[in-house]
Structures are given as C-alpha cells and as structure tokens.
Amino acid sequence: MKPYLSVIIPYFNAPEKLTRLLETIGKSKKAPLYEVIVVNDGSFLPITIHNLHISGALKKNIRVVHLKTNKGPAVARNRGAAVARGEFIVFLDGDVEVFPDTLSEIAKIFIDDPDVVALTGVWVKEQKSKEFFPNFKALRDWSYWINERDKSGYYFLFSTRIAAIKKAVFDRLGGFDQAYPAPLVEDIELTYRIARRYAIIFAPKVRVRHEFEGFFPIAKKYFLRAYYWTKLYARRKRFDPVATTLQEALTTLSGVGVLAFGSVSVVAIISTLGQFTLPVQIVGSLFIAILVLHLFLTSKFLLFVYHERGLVFAMRSFVTGLVLYCFIFAGAFLGRIIHGRS
C-alpha cells in the first residue's frame, strides 16, 4: 500500500542521534501510513537496516539510501525525495526527536485542508542540558516563532528541522538548491521559491525536541547564515518575514551599536580623566539612545525569558544577544562587500 507520508532524514556520523529519532518515530500514535527514508550522506560511520538498533516492526518502514561521498543535506534530502512514494514529504533533521502526535498532526492539517501545500513546525523550548546557552538558544527560537512572529504572515520559513510539503510541488520546484554544501540557507532559498505561489503555514502543534549546541558552533552558524543570506538579498532587494525582517535588521544594528558606543563611551571617560566634556556627553547620549532603542526592539524576548527563568537569566540573555548580533553583523557585512559586487 502506498504510504501517505515519506519521512526523509539526512544522516552523517551520528548513529546515536539517528537511533533516538527513529525510536521516537516508532512510538507515533494515530499516524497515517508512512515510510522513513534515511539518506546516508557519505558517512564514515555507515548504517544499514541491519545495524540500526531499533525494533523489527519499525525496520519494515525504513529504507536507507547511500551516497558514496558527503554532499551535504540539500543533496541528501533531494536524493531521498527522489525515491519517496508518499503524497507528502516530511523533512526532519537527524538530531531531533518527534513527539507521539507529530506525524498525526501533520496528516491532520493536510487532510482537514486540502489547499495546504506546505507547513513548518516548531522545536520545543525545553532542554535536557542545564547549561545557560542551550537554554538561551531554545528560548530565543521559541520566542521568535511563538511570541514575535507576525501570525497573519502569508508564509513562514520552511525549516527542515520539521517541515512538510506536497511531493508534487517539491518535485516541480526542483527541490533544494544543491549549490550549498552545508546547512546554510538552502531552506531559506527554497522558502522563497515556494512562497512565489503558495503559503507556508506555521503549525505550532507539529513539534520536535532539539538539543542545542554551545555558543561558538551556534555563533559560527549565525555568521555563515548571514553571509550567504546577503547573496539572496542582493537578488531580491527586500527584507522578508522568513530570514530577516526590517525590524530584525534594526535590532542587529542597534545591538552592535550598543557595544560600539558603550565601548567608546568608556574609553572617552577614561581618556578625559572622568570629565564629562561635550564630546563625552554626545557619545554618552548616543549610547543611551541606541540602548533604549535596542531594549525596545528586544523587549518581547527579554520579558519572555524574565517570566520563564528570572532576572539574572534575562540579563545574561541580553548580553549574549549583543555578542551574537555582532556575529550576524560581521557575516552580513562581509557578504554585502563580496556579494554586492557580484
């Protein structure tokens, strides 16, 4: 019997994470008929149906596609979609875990409204780790999707941590842009192509768990994502509700401005031996104005984390956000220099 959903998972050198994901898929409740396609993306820790440590019943629903060399998630997902038999494709990252109702909620949306073409879900805010940064990142993303997004927006980011689309539409669009060798902005680029004709709805009941990394891996991703997004921006010449709204751009600039003018103010005060001369007063006034603007632009998130974790966590979140905005700004600035000339 033909499956209704084809779940596609790119895999690269993380057998424990893949096993946990597959186990959670196997615990799905009231799910329609589905298949799972694992694309082994040139991993040096290869997998087969036989060495997957999961139940025999679940193994019957799994196929493994092997790529000889590592091509990146865009190629891996396209290769999985090419052999998918379901009417709808569900994309999952290999390091998430689904809830028992995740697949059934996806199916319910498509069944209840046949006009829906694509949807994106959300990763929950809870983390197993007690460390600050993974929890900050989880709350930052949750607030972004739940508290800060324009709920009347026509389309949302087709986030491959958890997203689904009609296979016929995905095939017609040509899938993900395979020019990206790593998880960079291939989801944003595909989002733009989907949104030319179709809405991508946000489905908050379609949830996955995701454990976030530490500061530097995330900061690097922010830098690279901002860098490659500027190439897309150079083509479109406009902000959007997917990657960067105008408000988000202003938030980044004001965050960098807080650190820059704050540092200049301190240096100016020290260099004048604590005398508040006119230049020092001007710099100080600019710092206060930019700080107030940035606090206003980030107020929803800061109030959210204050209610979730308290004042100290909110203060740490504010400072951490300032540093991350510098990484985003640096990536975007470098991208504009390079891509702006292309």
Buried (B, 14 or more C-beta within 10 A) or exposed (E): EEBBBBBBBBBBBBBEBBBBBBBBBBEBEEBBEBBBBBBBBBBEEEBEEEEBEBEEEBBEBBBBBBBEEBBBBBBBBBBBBEEBEBBBBBBBBBBBBBBEBBBBBBBBBBEEEEEBBBBBBBBBBEBEEEEBBBBBBBBBBBBBBBEBBEEEBEBBBBBBBBBBBBBEBBBEBEBBBBEBEEBBBBBBBBBBBBBEEBBBBBBEBBBBBBBBBEBEEBBEBBBBBBBBBBBBBBEEEEBBBBBBBEEBBBBBBBBBBBBBBBEBBEEBBEEEEEEEEEEBEEBBEBBBEBBEBBEEBBEEBBEBBBEBBEEEBBEBBBEBBBEBBBBBBBBBBBBBEEBEEE
